[in-house]
Amino acid sequence: MSVPADYYDLSRVRPEVLTVLNRINELGAEKFGPRSKDIDTAATFPVENYKDLAAEGFLTLTVPKEFGGHGFSLGEYAMVGAEIGKYCGATALTFNMHNSSMMWSRFMFELPHLTDADRAAFAPMRERQFRRAVKEQGIYSQPISEAGQNWTSKPTQTQCRKVQGGWLINGFKKFASLAGYCDYYSIVCTEVFDGIEPRHEDTMIFVVPKEAKGLLVQGTWDPLGMRGTNSRDLVLKDVFVSEDDLMMPKGIFLKTLPHWPHMMATLSPTYMGVAQGAYDFTVAYLRGEVAGQPLADRRMFGTKRIAVGQMYSKLAAMRALWWQAFMEAKGFPSKAEVLRMYAAQYAVMEGVQDIAALAIRTCGGQSMLKSLPLERMYRDSRCGALMLPYTSEIMEDYLSILTLYDLDELDKAPGDEGGARNSLWRGPGQALTAHSN
């Protein structure tokens, strides 16, 4: 199996980050990898993997050090997610869903355009989230998708309405990863008022504990890939929340999220890892080094050697762009930085499919057997390009629009019939509002 030195310039990696990356590889080889087959077959949540991650303190990577976390940057966090993905895609993907809640509380608070009043209101809320994650080892789910649309294309359909002492939330979340296994759900919803159409500016986000009355996990989970994420449906019916359940003050989520577009690309580390895992398996298989398989040296076949060269070339180019994009991730990025991020997202989500398919073709018939991990990696690889808000089709549109049109022309550019450009970066003065042609 590969190690970080095979694809990173370690002179640019902090020692404490490298220590975590190396430990993840130890856990992956000893535990995550061996468990991945049963997790996939039964479509069961990787409970034991989470116990290991919690024991190592890896569920608080982006929590600031003053609250007991590691204080990793977004790029450093992404590197860790990619290492997990080499061994178990479902663990890596749900790992991101948990950590994204920590990232929002960390990075949005640090953006310079918040007022003193914003920070004063935000500070105790994020302290509560960090305490739950660090002291209680609480696990968060971040269900945003409501099926069939880019979730920023119109106000979130899950709604809350003010009542005495708080709000009542009603709605539905699709693909709620960690459903039934997390301790808290980060629920994005729209506050509604009589006589007023739902508006983006009334978006709110609450932390809902798993035992909340009116919260229901339902449906079955039997997908093609990423089977261990347990991404079932989440129904909220008159779920009561109070001021103490706010994850951030009203208006902050919509005020800050457009200025941190890289935070919506954090699904890609998982697929970067899956691609690396497929390549690593291919090399080991052709060298006769796969445990439980005959000690057959398959390197003499020229066609297989050429295919491995093609795989490495694609993987190295994909990794280089992806790493650059994440290592320069920050609030208020430049247009060039955003374009690189969109290109990296697209390259990974499409490239992982190409690499996994080429791996199966190169390894041959035995690699299709479910007893070997490549078949699972191939199925997992098909899922990333579908995931909102940055699907492959949306990335193609965003890249073309930002390169062909000036920022003041974006709303006039054709081809936005589905409204997906509401999550398009629009420059330093933007706000997330309803855009139309």
Buried (B, 14 or more C-beta within 10 A) or exposed (E): BBEBEEBBEEEEBEEEBBEBBBBBBEBBEEBBBEBBBEBBEEBBBBEEBBEBBBEEBBBBBBBBEEBBBBBBBBBBBBBBBBBBBBBBBBBBBBBBBBBBBBBBBBBBBEBEEBEEEBBEBBEEBBEBBBBBBBEEBBBBBBBBBBEEBBBBBBBBBBBBBEEEEBBBBBBBBBBBBBBBBBBBBBBBBBBBEEEEEBBBBBBBBBBBBBEBEBBBBEBEBEBEBBBBBBBBBBBBEEBBBEEEBBBBBBBBBBBBBBBBBBBBBBBBBBBBBBBBBBBBBBBBBBEEEBEEEEEEEBEEEEEBBEBBEBBBEBBEEBBEBBBBBBBBBBBEBEBEBBBBBBBBBBBBBBBBBBBBBBBBEBBEEBBEEEEBBBBBBBBBBBBBBEBBBBBBEBBEBBBEBBEEEEBEEBEEBEEBEBBBBBBBBBBEEBEBEEBEE
